[in-house]
Amino acid sequence: MMRHFRKLHDEDIERKTNVKDLVTYVDREVESIVMDRLRHEFPDHGLLGEESGLVKEGKGAYFVIDPLDGTVNYTHGVPHFALSIACVENGRTTHGLIFQPAFDEMYYAEIGAGASLNGEKLHVSDKNNLAESLVATGFACIRAEMNPDGMPIFNKLIYRTRDLRRLGAATIDLAYTARGIFDGFYEMGLSPWDVRAGALLVEEAGGVISGFADESDPLEGNKIMASNGLIHDELKGLIEEALKSA
């Protein structure tokens, strides 16, 4: 990723579905490298990648890979992008890894064993007041042409939180929530490779993951929220209130 960062040309960038949904040869090469290594180290595990889809069925366990989350950032020279790998066994995420190469930051979580950043233990923030909280979001919902999209929620929360942030990479938003930089996060229209590893990071750092607006499986990414737990109910209530009135 870093070898090609800020060196791409327009002809290196392709649209997958629309002008907001991009892919580059770097996304595909990183996914190929990661899959080859995982296939060698874990020959019985399945492989599911954002760019390749389901490459290999597994015997009860599989890896979910986002080779380059934040492709729009990457193509514009913004350093917020990451590799995400999650291991899923019998429906549960057991291991999660998020690597931000531009900052040399490696986030890692193992179920029941906590979460860490470059080996140092992580813990969510202790903010218990939404008005003093920094909350992250993204707009994959607009890229996916969802209706209603995330703007009604944004318009409500901007007045009820300290501020909102949009970094353009859900994996990093979740990692920063686990780290205590963000107090909460929500988004619609994501996919499992966007959230599996980061959700485990948040939970192992003491936070809470849930769906909202009747979402039964937030790990599919369609409607997911994360928080330190202390602001979770208030944040969820405002999000759902905004969607109902949209």
C-alpha positions in Angstrom: 0.0 0.0 0.0 2.7 2.5 1.0 4.8 1.7 -2.1 2.0 3.0 -4.3 0.5 5.6 -2.0 0.2 9.1 -3.7 1.6 7.6 -6.9 -1.6 6.5 -8.6 -2.8 8.0 -11.9 -6.4 8.5 -13.0 -6.1 5.4 -15.3 -5.3 3.3 -12.2 -8.6 4.0 -10.6 -11.8 2.2 -11.6 -15.5 2.6 -10.6 -17.2 -0.5 -9.2 -20.8 0.8 -9.1 -20.6 4.6 -9.2 -18.3 7.5 -8.8 -18.2 7.0 -5.1 -17.3 3.3 -5.2 -13.7 2.9 -6.3 -11.2 0.1 -6.7 -7.5 0.1 -7.7 -5.0 -2.5 -8.6 -3.5 -2.0 -5.1 -6.8 -3.2 -3.5 -6.6 -6.4 -5.7 -2.9 -7.0 -5.2 -3.1 -6.6 -1.4 -6.0 -9.0 -1.2 -4.1 -11.5 -3.3 -1.0 -11.3 -1.1 -3.1 -11.7 2.1 -5.1 -14.6 0.7 -2.0 -16.4 -0.5 -0.4 -16.1 3.0 -3.6 -17.2 4.8 -4.1 -20.1 2.4 -0.6 -21.3 3.2 -0.8 -20.9 7.0 -4.4 -22.0 7.4 -5.2 -24.5 4.6 -8.5 -25.6 6.1 -10.0 -22.1 6.5 -12.3 -20.4 4.0 -11.6 -17.0 2.4 -14.0 -14.2 1.8 -12.6 -11.0 0.3 -14.2 -7.7 -0.7 -12.7 -7.8 -4.1 -12.8 -11.5 -4.8 -15.9 -12.6 -3.0 -16.0 -16.2 -1.6 -12.8 -17.7 -2.8 -12.7 -20.9 -0.7 -15.1 -22.7 1.5 -13.8 -23.5 5.0 -14.3 -26.3 7.4 -16.2 -24.3 10.1 -13.9 -21.3 10.0 -13.1 -18.6 7.5 -11.3 -15.3 7.1 -13.1 -12.1 6.1 -10.7 -9.6 4.4 -10.9 -6.0 3.4 -7.6 -5.4 1.7 -7.9 -1.6 1.6 -10.7 0.1 3.5 -10.8 3.8 2.6 -10.0 3.5 -1.1 -11.3 7.0 -1.8 -9.0 8.4 0.8 -6.1 6.3 -0.7 -6.7 7.6 -4.2 -6.8 11.2 -3.0 -3.7 10.9 -0.9 -5.4 11.0 2.5 -3.6 8.7 4.9 -6.7 7.1 6.6 -6.9 3.7 5.1 -6.4 0.2 6.5 -6.2 -3.5 6.0 -8.8 -5.5 7.9 -8.8 -9.3 8.6 -11.3 -11.2 10.8 -11.4 -14.9 11.6 -15.0 -16.3 12.0 -15.6 -19.7 13.5 -19.1 -21.1 13.8 -20.6 -17.7 13.3 -18.5 -15.9 15.9 -15.6 -13.5 15.2 -12.7 -15.0 17.1 -9.8 -12.8 15.9 -9.6 -9.4 14.4 -6.7 -7.3 12.9 -6.7 -3.8 11.5 -3.5 -2.3 10.2 -3.1 1.3 9.4 0.2 1.4 7.4 0.5 5.2 7.1 0.8 5.4 10.9 2.3 1.9 11.5 -0.5 1.1 13.8 -1.5 -2.6 14.3 -4.8 -3.2 16.1 -5.5 -6.8 17.3 -8.2 -8.5 19.2 -8.8 -12.1 20.3 -12.1 -13.2 21.7 -11.8 -13.3 25.5 -8.3 -12.0 25.5 -8.7 -8.2 25.0 -7.7 -5.7 22.3 -4.4 -4.0 21.7 -2.6 -1.4 19.6 1.0 -2.3 18.8 1.0 -4.5 21.9 -0.5 -2.0 24.3 -3.9 -2.8 25.8 -6.9 -0.8 24.6 -9.9 0.4 26.5 -12.9 2.4 25.3 -13.5 5.9 26.6 -15.3 6.8 29.9 -17.6 9.6 28.5 -21.1 9.2 29.9 -22.6 12.3 28.4 -23.5 12.3 24.7 -23.3 16.1 24.6 -19.6 15.8 25.4 -19.0 12.9 23.1 -17.2 12.7 19.7 -19.1 10.4 17.4 -18.0 9.0 14.0 -20.0 8.0 11.0 -19.8 7.4 7.3 -22.0 7.5 4.2 -21.8 4.1 2.6 -25.6 4.5 2.6 -25.4 7.2 0.0 -23.0 5.2 -2.2 -25.6 2.3 -1.9 -28.4 4.8 -2.7 -30.3 3.8 0.5 -33.5 5.7 1.4 -33.6 7.2 3.9 -29.8 7.7 3.9 -27.7 8.8 6.9 -28.3 12.6 6.5 -31.4 12.7 8.8 -29.3 11.1 11.6 -26.4 13.4 11.0 -28.6 16.4 11.1 -30.0 15.4 14.5 -26.8 14.3 16.1 -24.7 17.3 15.1 -26.7 19.3 17.6 -26.7 16.7 20.3 -23.0 15.7 20.4 -19.8 17.6 20.9 -19.1 16.9 17.2 -19.3 14.3 14.5 -16.4 13.0 12.4 -16.2 11.3 9.1 -12.8 9.7 8.3 -14.0 7.6 5.3 -13.0 4.2 6.6 -15.3 2.2 9.0 -12.5 -0.1 10.0 -10.6 2.9 11.4 -13.7 4.4 13.0 -14.2 1.1 14.9 -10.6 0.9 15.9 -10.7 4.5 17.2 -13.8 3.7 19.2 -12.0 0.8 20.8 -9.0 3.1 21.4 -11.2 5.7 23.1 -10.6 8.4 20.5 -14.2 8.2 19.4 -17.0 7.6 22.0 -19.4 6.1 19.5 -19.8 5.2 15.8 -22.8 4.4 13.6 -23.2 3.7 9.9 -25.6 2.1 7.4 -24.9 0.3 4.1 -21.6 -1.5 5.1 -20.6 -5.1 4.6 -19.1 -7.8 6.8 -15.5 -7.1 5.7 -16.0 -3.5 6.9 -17.0 -4.3 10.4 -16.1 -7.9 11.6 -12.6 -7.1 12.9 -13.4 -3.7 14.2 -16.5 -4.9 16.1 -14.4 -7.5 18.0 -11.9 -4.8 18.8 -14.6 -2.6 20.4 -16.1 -5.5 22.4 -12.7 -6.7 23.6 -11.9 -3.1 24.6 -15.0 -3.0 26.8 -17.4 -1.4 24.4 -20.8 -2.4 23.0 -21.9 -3.3 19.4 -25.5 -3.4 18.3 -27.8 -2.9 15.4 -30.4 -0.2 15.3 -33.8 0.3 13.7 -34.7 -3.4 13.9 -31.4 -4.6 12.6 -30.9 -8.1 13.9 -27.4 -8.8 12.7 -25.1 -5.7 12.9 -22.1 -7.8 11.8 -23.6 -7.9 8.3 -22.9 -4.1 8.4 -26.3 -2.8 7.2 -27.1 -0.9 10.4 -24.3 -1.0 13.0 -23.4 1.1 15.9 -20.6 0.9 18.5 -19.9 2.8 21.6 -18.2 2.8 25.0 -21.5 1.5 26.4 -22.2 4.5 28.6 -23.8 6.6 25.8 -25.1 3.6 23.8 -28.8 3.8 24.7 -29.0 7.6 24.2 -27.2 7.4 20.9 -29.3 4.5 19.7 -32.5 6.3 20.6 -31.6 9.5 18.7 -30.6 7.5 15.7 -33.9 5.6 15.6 -35.9 8.8 16.2 -34.2 10.5 13.3 -35.0 7.6 11.0 -38.6 7.4 12.0 -39.1 11.0 11.2 -37.2 10.9 7.9 
